[in-house]
Amino acid sequence: QVQLTESGGGSVHAGGSMRLSCVLSGYTSGSGCMSWFRQAAGKEREGVASIKTDVPNTVYANSVKGRFTISLDNAKNTMYLQMNNLKPEDTAMYYCAAALPWPSCPRGETWGPSTEFNYWGQGIQVTVSS
């Protein structure tokens, strides 16, 4: 059974940093795309960053470019999201998701929780206070 398990959320002041982790378990073959999404209260879920599992191709939403970094440690089956210079508008529930197997990550700088993302974590809260 494929599972995604997030960790690392919490509360931080504006300007601070936080790292989220997402462990993939139970998946054994085929490359794909892994992504971080977030959903703020009253808003739709939106893509934050994506990374291919077999090559280091990454995509970022405009709102986080230059502040967030997505990375993948295939030896540990773990995806990370390093978030620096956090802003109150980054406050949201963050979800990791995987499109497995799948040939590519979303193109462009905005994407939603489209159907190729067939595995989801339970979500983790990130709160940034001003």
C-alpha positions as CSV (number, residue, x, y, z in Angstrom):
1,Q,0.0,0.0,0.0
2,V,1.5,3.3,-1.1
3,Q,1.6,6.0,1.6
4,L,2.9,9.5,1.9
5,T,3.7,10.8,5.4
6,E,4.5,14.5,6.0
7,S,6.4,15.9,8.9
8,G,8.0,19.2,10.0
9,G,5.2,21.7,10.1
10,G,4.4,24.1,13.0
11,S,4.5,27.8,13.7
12,V,7.2,30.3,12.9
13,H,7.5,34.1,12.8
14,A,7.7,36.0,9.5
15,G,11.2,35.8,8.0
16,G,11.9,32.4,9.6
17,S,12.6,29.1,8.0
18,M,11.0,25.6,8.1
19,R,11.6,22.3,6.4
20,L,8.9,19.9,5.5
21,S,9.6,16.2,4.8
22,C,7.5,13.6,3.0
23,V,8.3,10.0,3.1
24,L,7.1,7.7,0.3
25,S,6.5,4.1,1.3
26,G,5.1,1.0,-0.4
27,Y,6.0,2.1,-4.0
28,T,8.4,-0.1,-5.9
29,S,8.7,0.9,-9.6
30,G,8.3,3.6,-12.2
31,S,9.3,7.2,-12.2
32,G,6.9,10.0,-11.8
33,C,6.4,13.4,-10.3
34,M,6.2,14.5,-6.6
35,S,4.8,17.8,-5.6
36,W,4.0,20.0,-2.6
37,F,0.6,21.6,-2.6
38,R,-1.0,24.0,0.0
39,Q,-4.4,25.1,0.9
40,A,-5.1,28.2,2.9
41,A,-8.4,28.7,4.7
42,G,-11.2,29.5,2.2
43,K,-8.9,29.0,-0.8
44,E,-8.4,26.3,-3.4
45,R,-5.5,23.9,-3.2
46,E,-2.6,25.1,-5.2
47,G,0.7,23.7,-6.4
48,V,3.8,25.1,-4.6
49,A,6.7,23.0,-6.1
50,S,7.2,19.9,-8.1
51,I,10.1,17.6,-8.8
52,K,10.6,14.7,-11.2
53,T,11.7,11.5,-9.4
54,D,14.3,10.5,-12.0
55,V,15.9,13.8,-13.0
56,P,16.3,17.0,-11.0
57,N,13.8,19.0,-12.9
58,T,11.8,21.3,-10.6
59,V,9.0,23.8,-11.0
60,Y,7.9,26.5,-8.6
61,A,4.9,28.7,-8.1
62,N,5.7,32.3,-8.6
63,S,4.8,33.1,-5.1
64,V,7.6,31.0,-3.6
65,K,10.3,31.3,-6.2
66,G,13.6,32.2,-4.6
67,R,12.3,31.3,-1.1
68,F,11.4,27.6,-1.3
69,T,13.5,24.7,-2.5
70,I,12.2,21.3,-3.3
71,S,14.5,18.3,-3.2
72,L,14.4,14.5,-3.3
73,D,16.6,11.9,-1.6
74,N,15.8,8.8,-3.5
75,A,17.9,6.7,-1.1
76,K,15.6,7.7,1.7
77,N,12.4,7.8,-0.4
78,T,12.0,11.3,1.0
79,M,11.0,14.6,-0.5
80,Y,11.8,17.9,1.2
81,L,10.5,21.5,1.0
82,Q,12.9,24.0,2.5
83,M,11.0,27.2,3.1
84,N,13.0,30.4,3.8
85,N,11.9,34.0,4.4
86,L,8.4,32.8,5.3
87,K,5.5,35.2,5.1
88,P,2.1,35.2,6.8
89,E,0.6,34.5,3.4
90,D,2.4,31.2,3.4
91,T,0.1,30.0,6.2
92,A,-1.7,27.0,5.0
93,M,-2.1,23.2,5.2
94,Y,0.7,21.7,3.1
95,Y,0.2,18.4,1.3
96,C,2.7,16.2,-0.5
97,A,1.4,14.4,-3.5
98,A,2.8,11.9,-6.0
99,A,1.9,11.1,-9.6
100,L,3.2,7.5,-9.9
101,P,4.0,6.3,-12.4
102,W,3.8,9.4,-14.6
103,P,6.0,10.8,-17.4
104,S,6.3,14.4,-16.4
105,C,5.6,17.1,-13.8
106,P,3.1,20.0,-14.4
107,R,4.3,22.6,-16.8
108,G,3.9,26.3,-16.1
109,E,4.0,28.1,-12.8
110,T,0.5,27.4,-11.6
111,W,-1.1,24.0,-11.2
112,G,-3.9,22.4,-9.2
113,P,-4.5,19.0,-7.7
114,S,-5.1,17.3,-11.1
115,T,-6.0,13.7,-11.4
116,E,-2.5,12.4,-12.2
117,F,-1.6,13.0,-8.5
118,N,-2.9,9.6,-7.3
119,Y,-1.3,9.6,-3.9
120,W,-1.6,12.2,-1.2
121,G,-0.4,12.7,2.3
122,Q,-2.6,13.7,5.2
123,G,-1.5,17.3,5.3
124,I,0.5,19.3,7.8
125,Q,-0.2,22.8,9.1
126,V,2.3,25.6,8.6
127,T,1.5,28.9,10.4
128,V,3.5,32.1,9.9
129,S,2.8,34.9,12.2
130,S,3.7,38.6,11.6
